[in-house]
């Protein structure tokens, strides 16, 4: 079986049902395609290399489907956890004096003339 890699990306929450639906459809389609050739084994001698090959292909497909279904399970659990968790509280301000000082510094900064800094004063202007 080939190597698997975990990836992570974000989508809009309203796109999640369609994404999960696509993963489920891919899984069921893969199973249906893999089961088809095994059905023809019943028509003849089952003790052949052909039967072994078809069973092996089916088992590999089932393993891939199982991994995809495990991913879907994780996605659904994460979604349900997100929906059942209370919203995060806003951070509490602990030091009003610190905020007051920052507001004063911001006001001082905003009051400075645009484009003139102390270091830009030349000898002619002094």
Secondary structure, DSSP 8 states (H G I E B T S, - for coil): ------------GGGHHHHHHHHHHHHHHHHHHHHHHHHGGGGS-SSSHHHHHHHHHHHHHHHHHHHHHHHHHHHHHHHHHHHHS----------HHHHHHHHHHHHHHHHS-TT--GGG--TTT-
